[in-house]
Amino acid sequence: MPAANRLGREGQGLKIALTTLNTGRLSLPALCVASGRWSLKIAREWSNARTQWGQPVGKHEAVGKKIAFIAASAFALDAVFELSAELADAGQKDVRIEAALAKLWSSEISYRIADELVQIRGGRGFETAESLEARGERAVPAEQQLRDLRINRIFEGSSEIMKLLIAREAVDAHLAAAGDLASVDASLQDKARAAVGASGFYARWLPKLVAGAGMDPRSYSDFGRLAKQLRFVERSSRRLARQTFYGMGRWQAKLEYKQAFLGRVVDIGAELFAMAACCSRAEMILRTTPEHAASAYELAEAYCDQARVRIDEYFDQLWRNTDDGDRILSRKVLAGEYTWLEAGVLDQSEGTGPWIADATPGPSSKENLHRKYR
Ligand SMILES: Cc1cc2nc3c(=O)[nH]c(=O)nc-3n(C[C@H](O)[C@H](O)[C@H](O)COP(=O)(O)OP(=O)(O)OC[C@H]3O[C@@H](n4cnc5c(N)ncnc54)[C@H](O)[C@@H]3O)c2cc1C
């Protein structure tokens, strides 16, 4: 290849290639937006058409809750994608984290929407479009959507790997500040020296986490009724940083291996990101299509209220969970201590081939993983 055809500077190739992942990753949230809209349409039309126990199924509270979840989440899918794409288009900021959060959150919530749609459709949700058509009914591929969306949680970085990558950004500042303090191998003397350095960082950083705009009832007033949601986002972001700091204090360098704790930290961050995106989207709709503003504000508020319940649960679970017990249990399962529970499963019912035909080793080290998905 002639040098004249080179894109960018010499030695920058890998960086450029990996940077494309940031915006490339946004194509998946875009697809999830479409699936959210489709699910909302089918849920609305079907829940009005199907009558059980004397009224349309959508009017039964159990189904109504699902419809409310689908509507609020479809709005949030739109909002998260629009915000992330605008940040990417503006080109002024590295959108690595926003794109990763958008990919992770969109693929998870759109799958939950699709699952709820299957449930709302009842037996017809489980049926294929072909089967429905053959019976003379509308060919709604709800089960196919569920199957197709499943892969989004696995490829372009599985949800577990995305959480690790995002969490690393949150924890890196602490690890850098703590230096030897967080190192398992450092001597007592090194740790004492690092403690002096870290105390300077935290003396500046920690007070910022106690008070902020979220405490002032007048802040974000431009957002009208959504101001309280943005104050919650701001307060919760600081709370999240404090909790991450406590995790750091408790586990030090081992925090990196606390995947369940870090996963919840990222789940909270993703919900806060989606809440902020919803408020920003409602504000944008007010300016561009004012005829939809009132309902956009309602949907944004509904999403925020629903997300706050989930966020409270995640915060609670940071410190009240079964992680330690589950770790022990899973090790025992792996060691074969409960194989009696598999009684009745025919030997080799899953076939006799090797688990992995291609013996090429996967990414073996943490460094490889980071290189692959950054
Ligand atoms: C339909 C389809 C299309 C695809 N298209 C492409 C493509 O175009 N380009 C491409 O490069 N790849 C593609 N892939 C591959 C895809 O990116 C991988 O399947 C995906 O990255 C997961 O890797 P894996 O299958 O090796 O799972 P594994 O790495 O074996 O993971 C198994 C499980 O362990 C979890 N796990 C793995 N490592 C860790 C860890 N360190 N900590 C916690 N949990 C962990 C995973 O999240 C998963 O739950 C495609 C796959 C499919 C099915």
The ligand as an ORCA input file, in Angstrom:
! r2SCAN-3c Opt
* xyz 0 1
  C     -24.455    -13.725     15.391
  C     -23.066    -13.293     15.814
  C     -22.391    -12.326     15.094
  C     -21.098    -11.936     15.477
  N     -20.446    -11.000     14.720
  C     -19.185    -10.667     15.036
  C     -18.443     -9.751     14.235
  O     -18.948     -9.240     13.230
  N     -17.176     -9.442     14.575
  C     -16.592     -9.998     15.696
  O     -15.429     -9.690     15.980
  N     -17.261    -10.872     16.463
  C     -18.532    -11.226     16.176
  N     -19.214    -12.123     16.955
  C     -18.548    -12.684     18.129
  C     -19.017    -11.958     19.383
  O     -18.422    -10.679     19.448
  C     -18.652    -12.821     20.618
  O     -19.546    -13.928     20.611
  C     -18.780    -12.029     21.896
  O     -17.790    -11.040     21.974
  C     -18.638    -12.939     23.136
  O     -17.467    -13.687     23.057
  P     -17.538    -15.268     23.182
  O     -18.647    -15.790     22.361
  O     -16.177    -15.786     22.951
  O     -17.976    -15.482     24.707
  P     -17.005    -15.815     25.889
  O     -15.897    -14.817     25.938
  O     -16.686    -17.252     25.877
  O     -17.960    -15.489     27.134
  C     -18.819    -16.441     27.761
  C     -19.491    -15.732     28.941
  O     -18.486    -15.319     29.898
  C     -18.574    -13.913     30.107
  N     -17.222    -13.406     30.293
  C     -16.161    -13.558     29.471
  N     -15.078    -12.966     29.980
  C     -15.461    -12.433     31.163
  C     -14.789    -11.678     32.172
  N     -13.500    -11.353     32.052
  N     -15.480    -11.276     33.237
  C     -16.798    -11.567     33.341
  N     -17.471    -12.278     32.439
  C     -16.819    -12.693     31.356
  C     -19.242    -13.369     28.843
  O     -19.880    -12.121     29.078
  C     -20.246    -14.467     28.549
  O     -21.354    -14.323     29.376
  C     -20.495    -12.521     16.605
  C     -21.205    -13.481     17.354
  C     -22.462    -13.881     16.957
  C     -23.180    -14.943     17.783
*
